[in-house]
C-alpha cells in the first residue's frame, strides 16, 4: 500500500513539473523609453543588446517605443529596463540616476517626468 501511494505521489510531482509555464524564446514586447535623437537611439539599442537574451531591439525617435524580441529563458524585461536606465534613459519602471542623465549630450537630455 505504501508503495502505491509513493508511486502516485511521484507521478503527480512529475506531471506538475511538466505543467509549469514555459518561457517564450521569442517574446515580443514594446516599452516606452525617453530620448530625443539618433544618438539616443544608438545608445538605447546598444544597452538593450548588451543584455544576454535580447534578439532584437529597435527604438523609434518619433514614438519613443522600444520594440524588443527576447528569450525569456535568458532574461526579463526588467533586466533590459535596468540596462537602459544605466546609460541615462528613463523607462516606466526604471529611472536613470541624475548623475548619468546629466552626463548625456545636451541634445539627448529629454524632459524628465517627476
C-alpha positions in Angstrom: 0.0 0.0 0.0 2.8 2.4 0.9 4.5 1.7 -2.5 1.3 2.6 -4.4 0.9 5.9 -2.5 4.6 6.6 -3.1 4.3 5.9 -6.9 1.1 8.0 -7.2 2.9 10.9 -5.4 5.9 10.6 -7.8 3.6 10.6 -10.8 1.7 13.7 -9.5 5.0 15.5 -8.9 6.3 14.6 -12.4 3.1 15.8 -14.1 3.1 19.0 -12.0 6.6 19.8 -13.1 5.7 19.4 -16.8 2.6 21.6 -16.4 4.7 24.7 -15.3 4.6 27.6 -17.7 7.3 27.5 -20.3 9.2 30.7 -21.1 8.9 32.1 -24.6 12.1 32.1 -26.6 10.8 34.8 -29.0 8.7 37.0 -26.7 7.7 40.4 -28.2 7.5 43.4 -26.0 7.2 47.2 -26.5 8.3 49.6 -23.8 8.4 53.4 -23.6 11.9 54.8 -23.3 12.6 58.6 -23.1 15.1 60.1 -25.5 15.3 62.7 -28.3 17.6 61.8 -31.2 19.6 59.4 -33.3 22.4 59.4 -30.6 19.8 58.3 -28.1 18.6 55.6 -30.5 22.1 54.1 -30.8 22.7 54.3 -27.0 19.3 52.7 -26.1 19.6 49.9 -28.7 23.2 49.2 -27.7 22.2 49.0 -24.0 19.3 46.6 -24.8 21.6 44.4 -26.9 24.1 44.2 -24.0 21.6 42.1 -22.2 22.0 38.4 -22.9 18.8 37.0 -24.4 17.8 40.2 -26.4 17.4 39.1 -30.0 16.1 42.4 -31.5 15.9 46.0 -30.2 14.5 48.9 -32.3 13.8 52.3 -30.8 11.7 54.8 -32.6 12.7 58.5 -32.2 9.1 59.6 -33.1 7.1 57.3 -30.8 9.8 56.6 -28.0 8.8 53.0 -28.2 11.4 50.3 -27.9 10.3 47.1 -29.7 12.0 44.0 -28.3 12.3 40.3 -29.0 13.7 38.5 -26.1 14.4 35.0 -25.0 12.5 34.8 -21.7 14.5 31.8 -20.6 17.6 34.0 -20.5 16.4 37.4 -19.4 13.4 39.6 -18.5 12.1 43.0 -19.5 13.0 44.4 -16.1 16.7 43.5 -16.7 16.5 45.3 -20.1 14.9 48.4 -18.4 17.7 48.5 -15.8 20.4 48.3 -18.6 18.7 51.2 -20.4 18.5 53.3 -17.2 22.2 52.7 -16.6 23.0 54.6 -19.8 20.8 57.6 -19.0 17.3 56.9 -20.3 14.2 56.6 -18.2 11.6 53.9 -18.7 8.2 53.5 -17.0 9.7 51.4 -14.2 13.4 52.3 -14.1 14.8 55.8 -13.9 18.4 56.9 -14.7 20.4 58.4 -11.9 20.7 62.2 -12.1 24.5 61.8 -12.5 24.2 59.6 -15.6 21.4 61.7 -17.0 23.5 64.9 -16.5 26.4 63.3 -18.4 24.2 62.9 -21.6 25.0 65.2 -24.5 22.8 68.3 -24.3 20.7 67.2 -27.3 19.9 63.9 -25.6 18.6 65.5 -22.4 14.8 64.8 -22.7 12.3 66.4 -20.4 12.1 64.1 -17.3 8.8 63.2 -15.7 8.7 63.7 -12.0 
